[in-house]
């Protein structure tokens, strides 16, 4: 009986320690992602979208994708490498894509962070009729040696109804 109690007490203390250590580590990670840190990525994401609207999606992705970037196409395959992603974009024909970051995370001193939000794609269908698609996305950003931020991974999916993309 004494051995059983000893095991129960040691188990309880161990679980208590592990839980508090995990909570402490989680709190440190969350505290490191300050609004100022996230603001850096949000600004980069907004500039990326503004360039897409002003000069086209191809030009924007040419500037913001890192060489080894990966794209996850809506309902399609992974596309590996900046050149392959740009080749796929060039096959889409004329279109305008804009997006709005809604949030993200960037740990203090970190070199990786992410943003997420909603996107709008405007183009004409095969008969020339206007077509608008809406969706959501997540982008993983990597800090470059020169201090700029480039897209390491980008992906999203479409929504049938834009009301499924609330701002909050």
N, C-alpha and C positions, 0 to 999 in steps of 0.2 A: 504494500500500500504506500509506503514511504517513497519507493522508487517511482511509482505512478505519479504521485504528487510532485516530485522533483521534475519529472519529464513534463508535466502539465505547466508548471511554473516557468521552466526554461523555454518551452514552446511559446507560451504567452509573451514572455519578455522578447524573444526573437521576433515574433510577429509584430509586436509593438515597435521595436527598433526599425524593422524593415518598412513598416507603414510610415513612420515619422521620417525616415531617410528619403523615401520616395516622395512624400509630400514636400519636403524641403527642396529636393532637386527640382520638382515640378514648379514650385514657387519661384526658384531662381531662374528657371527657363522663361516662365511667363513674365517675370519682372524685367528680364533682359530685353524683351520685345516692347520697347517704349513707343509712344506715339511719334516721337521724333525719328526713331529708326525706321518705323513703318512708313513714315512720310516720305523718306528718300525713295523707297520702292514705288509708292503710290505716284509720286511725281514722275518717275521713269516710265511707269505704265501709262500715265496720261499723255506724256510726250510721245510715246510709241503710238498711241491711238490717234493723236493729233496729226502726226506725220502720215499715218495711214489714210486719214481723211483728206489731207492736203495734197499728198503726192502719190497715193496709191498703196495698196497692201503690199505689193511686191517691193517697193522702195523701202517701206517701213521695216519689213522683215529682213531685207538685205542689210539694213543698218543695225538692227537689234538682236539678230540671232548670232550666237557664238558658233564657231566652226563645227563643233560636235553636237549641236542641238538635236533634240528629238521632239517630233510633233506627234500628237495622238489625234488623228482625224476622226470626226464624228462618224461612227459606223464603219470606219476604215482601219487600215493597218497603221502600225507605228511607222513613221518616216524618219530615218536616221541621217543626220548630216545636213548642214546648211544648204549645200548645193541641191540635194534631193528635195528638200522642203521648198526651195525656191522654184525648182522645176515643176513641182505639183501646183504651186500657186499660179504659175504662168499658164497652166492648162485650163484654169477656171474661166478665162476670158475677163471681160470688163466687169468689175464689181467694186463696191465700196464696203469696207468693213470698219466699223468703229466699235469701241468697247469702253466700259466704265468700271474702273476698279472700285469695289465696295469694301475691301478689307485686305488684310495680309499680316505677315509676321516677319520680323527680321531681328534675330537676337543681337544684342550689343556686340560689336566687334566681329560680327559674323560675315561670312563670305557667301552664304546661301540664304535666300529668303523666298517668300512666295506672295503673290497677289491673287485675288479671285474677284470675279465680278460677272457682268453680263455683256453680251455682244449683240450687234445688229449687223446683218449682211443684206445689202441691197444690190439687186442685179435684175437683168431681164431674163425671162425664160426663153425657150427655143423659138417661141412665136413672137418675141419682142414685148411681151406683157411684163409690167413691173412685178417683181417678186421680192418679198422681204421675209427674212428668217431671223428668229431670235434664239438666243441660247445663253449658256453660262460657261465660264472658263476658269481655269487655274493656270498660272504661269509660275515656274520656278526660275528665279534669277540668280546669277552668279556674278560676284564682283570680280572685275578684271584687274590686271596688274596696274593699269593706268587710273584705276579708281572708278571707272564707268561700270554700269550694270548691263549685262547681256542676258538674253533668254537662253536657259539651258534646256528647259522642257516646257512645252506648251500644249494644252489640250482642252477640249470642251465638248459639249454636246448641245443639240438644239432642243428647243421647247416648241410644242405645237401651239401654245397659247402664251403671248407675252405676259399675261397676268401671273404666270408661274415664275416670273423674274422680279420679285419685289425688291425695292431698294433697301429694305431692312432685312 
